[in-house]
Each structure stands twice: as structure tokens, then as C-alpha cells.
Amino acid sequence: MATPYSVVFVTVPDQATADKLAEGMVKAKLAACVNIVPGVSSVYMSDEKLQRASELLLVMKTRADLTAEVCDHVRKNHPYKTPEVITMTVEDGHAPYLDWVGARTRYARPDPRRGRGG
């Protein structure tokens, strides 16, 4: 059975963007911790051409019910037109660490589009 936590992956073009997003996520309690992994080489298609980019990878630990807010925060603060935001549910983990993640993140705000209770 899955835990109520997720890991979110986001690629960014430079250290300044990585720092800004990581600090913003932690300060807003959208993520308990953000790892900044340098040295990522990305290969992708854009405008029908093969592209290569040097990027950094953000690995964010958060509550699963916050992933929509995490995605929205990234979208508003990321320089890419279509930023990568991929979430994975945490199936299991070290209970004290997961408890720490829960204690360092806030509960999701109710989504007004869903009516009461989010």
C-alpha cells in the first residue's frame, strides 16, 4: 500500500533557477526537502530537431496531496514554457523519515473546483 507521500522530479537550466525553486518549495512547505543534482544531460526533440541540454535535476519530497500545488508553483516560477514535473508515489520507506516529511510539509488547500473537502 502506498504512503501519502510523493517524490517530484523537475529539471532546470541553471543553479540560480534550482536554488530559487528549491528554496521557494521548502519555505512554502510544499516540499520537506529538495535535492539539487547537477550534471544532468538531457536529449529530447523540439521543433522537429534533436536537442541536447545541460540541466540540473530537482528531487522533491512532499505529500502526495500537494503535487498539484507543487506543479503550479513550478509552472509560475520556471523559465521553461513547458517545465518537466513528474511525480512518483512513495510505496514504502523509512518510517521516521516519512514522518519527518509529513511534519515539514503543510496539508493541501481544498480545491474549490472539487467542492467541499478538496
N, C-alpha and C positions, 0 to 999 in steps of 0.2 A: 504494500500500500504506500502511495506517495506521501511525502511530507507536505506541509503547507508552504514550502519554500521553493524558490527557483533560482537558477543561475542565468544571467543575461549576458550575451556577448555583443559587443559593439566595437566596430573598427573606426579609427580616427586617423587623420592625416599627419598629426604632429603632436609634440609633447604639450604645447600650450592648450590645445583642444582636449587632450587626455586629462590634464590637470583640472581644467575648468569643469568638465563633465563629472569627473570623479569627485571633486570637492563639492559640487552642487548636489550630487546624488546623496552623499553622506550627510551634508548639512541639512538637507530636506528630509532626512530619514527615509529616503526611497531605497537606499541600499545600506547595509551594515558595513560592507567592505567592498572596495573596488581595487582589483589588481590591475596594474598597468604593465602590459607585456610588450616590450619593444621588439623590433626586428621582424615584424610580420611582412612577408612578401605576398601580395595579392595579385592574382591573374584572373581577368574577367573580360567579358565582351561589353563594349559600349559603343554606340553608334556604328554597329556592324564591324568594329575593329577590335582586335585583341589588345588589351591594355595590361599594363603592369604598374603596380604602385607599392611604395614602401609605406607601411602603416604601423600603428600600434593597436593592440587588442586590449579592450577593457573587459574584465571578467567581474561582474557584479553579483553579489549575493543579496537576495531580497526575499520578501514574502511573495508567494505566487499571486495573491490578490492585488499586488501593487504593479504588476507588469504593464498594465495599460497606462498607468501614470508614469512609469519609467520610460516607456516608449514615447509618450507625449513630451516628457522633459527632454529626451534626446532630440526629438524632431525639432523642438523650439530652440535648441542650443547647439546644434550641429551644423557645420558648414556645408555638408553634402545635401544635394537636393533629395536624394533617397538614401538616408543612412541605413546601414545594416543594424538591425536589432533582432536578435534571435534568442528565444528563451527556451530553457530546458528545465523540466520539473526535477527536483531533487527526490529521488526514490528513497534514499536512506542516507545516513551519515552519522557522524559522532554527535550524540545527543547533546552534550554540553555546548558544542559549537553551534548547533542548530538553535538551541535555546538562546545563545548569545545573539545570533542573527535576529531572532524574534524580538529580543529586548532592545535592539538598536534600530529597529525599523518601526514605522508607525502603521496603524491599521489603515486600510484603503478607505478613501472617501466614498460614500454612496454615489453611484452613477445615476444622475437624475433621469437619464433615458430609460432606466430599468425600473423606475418607480421606487417604492419603499425598499429599504434594506440592501440596495446595491446588488 
